[in-house]
Amino acid sequence: KTFRPKRKFEPGTQRFELHKKAQASLNAGLDLKVAVQLPPGEEQNDWVAVHVVDFFNRINLIYGTISDYCTEQSCPVMSGGPKYEYRWQDEQKYRKPTALSAPQYMNLLMDWIEVQINNEDIFPTNVGTPFPKNFLPVVKKILSRRFRVFVHVYIHHFDRITQMGSEAHVNTCYKHFYYFVKEFNLIDTKELEPL
């Protein structure tokens, strides 16, 4: 349930071209600090939207690789070690921050993000359709919640990542995410403390 199919960009669209540009810079072995910078002549919201979707796909894949080991029994609380507990809150069922197991939290998170990135009113896909005023606040919430997946995976499941030989991929994905959110000031520094 937690693992989702990749979200793709329509070929021929501006976002598809931006996605290709972002992938090309990553695949060229560029410095990640440089790779996250806004390309000349591009709109920041388009660049951010492309990355939010890309991070959804990548982090979803990372969590999918350890999800069999992240169970109600092994992870009864969504946390990042003993100092950080993450509680779920939404506009429907969990109106107050609620302690959940990591798998429950992850399922709700994936569902919630999928709804956000598929919502044309927040992430418009048609060229020329403006982004709404609440775009960046929604993006910041998505990314700060996505960061919690990294925290949980690194602190509670990194041994499994290492056993699979995936630590280089996970570390690169995390660095890309970290440099991106720092470049555009998308996550509070306080939120980043666990890692």
N, C-alpha and C positions, 0 to 999 in steps of 0.2 A: 504493500500500500504506500509506503513512504517513497519508494523509487518511482520517479515520474519520467515519461518520455521527454526527450529534449524539445525545447521550444525553438522553433526555427524562424528565420527571417525570410520573407518572400524575395526570391531573386528579382533583380531589377529595381528594388526599392533603395532609397537612400540608406536606410538602416542596414540592409544587406551589404551594401558597399562599405559602410563604416565597420560592420562586423568583420568583413574580409580584411580591411585595413588593420584592425586591431589584431586579428589572428596572424597576419603576415608579420607584424612587428614583433609579436611574441615568438613566432617560429623562427625569426631571423636571429634569435639569440641576443636581442638588444637588451640593454640595461632596463630593468623593469621600471625604474624611476622615470626613464625617458618614455617608455612604451605607453605609460598611462596618461601622458600629457595630451591635452586637446590638440588635434591636428589643426594647422592653419586653415582658416576659412570654414571650419565646421562649427555647428551650434553645440553649445555645452550640453543642453538637455538631451539632444540626440545621442551624443557620446555617452552620457550617463545612462540613458535608457538601454543602449546596446550592452553596456557592461553589466547592468543589473540583471538582464536576461542571461547573459553569458555566465555570470557568477551563480545564478540559480541552477543552470545546467551543470556546472562543474562541481559545486558544493553538494548538489543532489547526488551526483555520481560518487563523490567521496563518502558521503554518509551511507549510500547504498552498499559500499564495499564492507562496511563494518556493522550494518544494521542487524545481521544475524547474531552479533555479539552484544548488541545494545538492547537488552531485554528488560521487562518489568522487574525481573529478579536482580540482574546485574546493575541496573541503573534505575532504582525506584524513584529517584529525584533528578530532574534536569538540573545539572550543576556543572561547575567548572572547578572541581576540587572542593575542599571543605569551606573555603571562604566565599564562594559565589554560588548562589542558588537562583535559578531563573524561573520565574512564575509566568504563567500564560494569562493574558487578558485579551478579550476581543469585544466586539459590539453585540454578539449574539448570546452565546451560552455562558461565557466566563466574563461577567462584567467587572468582577473584582479579581486582582491578581491571585491566581490559584496554583498551588504546588501540584505538579504532575510528574509522572515518570518521564524519562527522556524519550522513549518511543512515542508516548502520547503527545508530548510537546512537539516532537519532530513532525508527526503526522498533521497536527493542527497548523504548524508553521508552513509546511509544504503546501497544504490546501490554501491557506491564507495568501501566501505569496503568489501562487498560481492564479488566484482570483484577481489580485492586484495587477499583475503583468498582462493578464488577458482582458482587462477592463479598458476599452477604447477611450473612456473618459479620462483615464489617468495616463495610460501609455498609448497615445494615438499612433496608428500605423500609417495613416495616409499622409503623404508629403503635403505640407502647407497647413495641416491641422495643428493649431497651437497646443502646447502643453498647458494643462490647467495650473492655476496659482498654487494648488496644494501638491504639485508634482514632487518638488524637493522634500517637503516634510514626509510624504509617503515613502520616497526613496530612502530617506534617512532611517525611517522605522524598519523598512525591509532589511537594509544593510546591517543595522545594529542587531537585529534578530538573527541574521545570517551569521554574523560574527560569533554568536553564541554556539553555533554548530562547530566552528573551528575550535573554540575553547573546549567544548565537551569532547570532541574527537582527540585533540592533542592531550588533554589531561587524563581521560579515561580509556582511550582506545589506541593510543599511539603504538603500543606494543604490537597490536594486530596489524597496523599499517606497516610497521617495520618487518614483521613476519612475511608479509606479502611483497616486500621489496618496493613499496609505493611511497616511501618517505620523501624521495626527491620530488615526485610529482605533487604531493600534498604540500610540501614546503614551498615549491614554486607557486602553486595556486594561492597559498596564504600570502606570500610576499606580494604577488600581483594585486590581490584584494587589499592588503594593507596599504601599499603605495597609492592605490587608486583612491581609497577613502580619505587618506591623508592629503592627497593632491587637491581634492575638491571639498575638503572639510565636511565629510558626510557622516562621520561618527564622532561623538564626544570623546575626548582624550580619556576621560574617566571610564568610559565603557571599554576602552582598549586595555585597561590595566591587567586583566587576568593573563594575557599573553605578552 
